[in-house]
């Protein structure tokens, strides 16, 4: 790796340990979560389609999937997927609005990032309450 020391500062390739030292703004965190949620949904899509196909194939398949998803761990996995979808959807709307050149200034971008995070977590919490039978 090429590393040059000039004026007391290191110059060269930045490593993972260097990157972990930076504090991202809220808009950066929301953007990274948008990417992670998209990858999560893409990777788990074959599994979700298998579950859907099995549940729609017959009554026995439906009851099999219902029993499989009745446990706490399965419900937590479903809740993570629901959050991934909701966050990806809300952040996608934010990015579309920003593509129209609205909300690009620092203050508005921070407020929209906070609202995306708040909306996705609130909606996921409501779905989680319903999923775990609170109401």
Buried (B, 14 or more C-beta within 10 A) or exposed (E): EEEEEEEEEEEEEEEEEEEEEEEEEBBEEBBEBBEEBBEBBEEBEEEEEEBEEBBEEEEEBEEBBEEEBEEEEEBEBBBBBBBBBBBBBBBBEBBEBBEEEEBEEEEEBBBBBEEBBEBBBEBBEBBBEEBEEEE
